[in-house]
Amino acid sequence: MADPRRHSHLHSHGDVAAHDHGHSHAGGENHVHAHNHMADALRAGNFRRLLGAFVVTLVFLVVEVVFGILSNSLALLSDAGHMFTDVLGLGMALAAMQLARRQRSNPRRTFGLYRLEILAALANGILLFGVAGYVVFEAFRRFQDPPEVANISMLVVAIGGLVANLVAFMLLRGGAGQSLNVRAAYLEVIADALGSVGVIVAAVVIALTGWPYVDPIAGAAIGLFILPRTWRLTSQTLRILVQAAPPHLDLDEIARALLELEGVVDVHDLHCWTLTSEMEVASAHLRVCAGADSAQILRSAQGVLSDRFSVAHATLQIEDETAQCRDCAW
């Protein structure tokens, strides 16, 4: 019986011989199913974490907006603005994860809708840039004419916001290293928690000294604090969307590892990219010597990619050593 992970095709490239194409997850079908099961379990856990954080932040967002308006506090409203982007970002992330999970079997979407998670993270980053810019602008305006701030309401709500952020922090901490979406929400929650601390400090200073400028200073500080983190998040999402190689993968090292396999004489047209969080993909052409066992080379190459580089989804093309694939290099 033919190996279902291998397909043979004849190309009309002049002196190009028949090529074997391999496409499977390394380590055999059992490894594939185990890997997919583990990935699904991680995504289900991350979905529950995001959902819990979404409920907590949504409830307190309403409280913070109402009391921010009533107390006339820019610091409180800026914190509410960040919390709003949390809610919106978490909502988009949840929707993206749910759609990606449902659409994996759609024959028109061969990679499912996993990229929706990255688009949600990118939209979240853009929103954070907008909120931070508005808060800094409003802080500048309030320096010229500082309004009266109800510091008691501001203090009570800020303490409640800090508690809500700490709850969301505990929910998201476990998945921050597994998913870019969860990491985006995790970073925002940290920024919001520090923002709540800033609001608390501002409320205490106003209560003790009556100095009105501390409110716009705290608001501007909260807005500026999140900008570097937002930039890093946005850069990560853009790197994935342009299909750049993951920063932790050295393509030269991967090529050398594949070239060390017995029977492989050349490695070319090597590509690695990230489909979504914790899901790296690779493709390559391997030129092998005459008489080499293509099936064994294919299995060994996929094993190297999976075991050494954690690339479990690889498409490999096996070529005869005399082949000259003139149109395969990008």
Secondary structure, 3 states (H helix, E strand, C coil): CCCCCEEEECCCCCCCCCEEEEEECCCHHHHHHHHHHHHHHHHHHHHHHHHHHHHHHHHHHHHHHHHHHHHCCHHHHHHHHHHHHHHHHHHHHHHHHHHHHHCCCCCCCCCCCCHHHHHHHHHHHHHHHHHHHHHHHHHHHHHHCCCCCCHHHHHHHHHHHHHHHHHHHHHHHCCCCCCHHHHHHHHHHHHHHHHHHHHHHHHHHHHHHCCCCHHHHHHHHHHHHCHHHHHHHHHHHHHHHCCCCCCCCCHHHHHHHHHCCCCEEEEEEEEEEEEECCEEEEEEEEEECCCCCHHHHHHHHHHHHHHHHCCCEEEEEEEECCCCCCCCCC
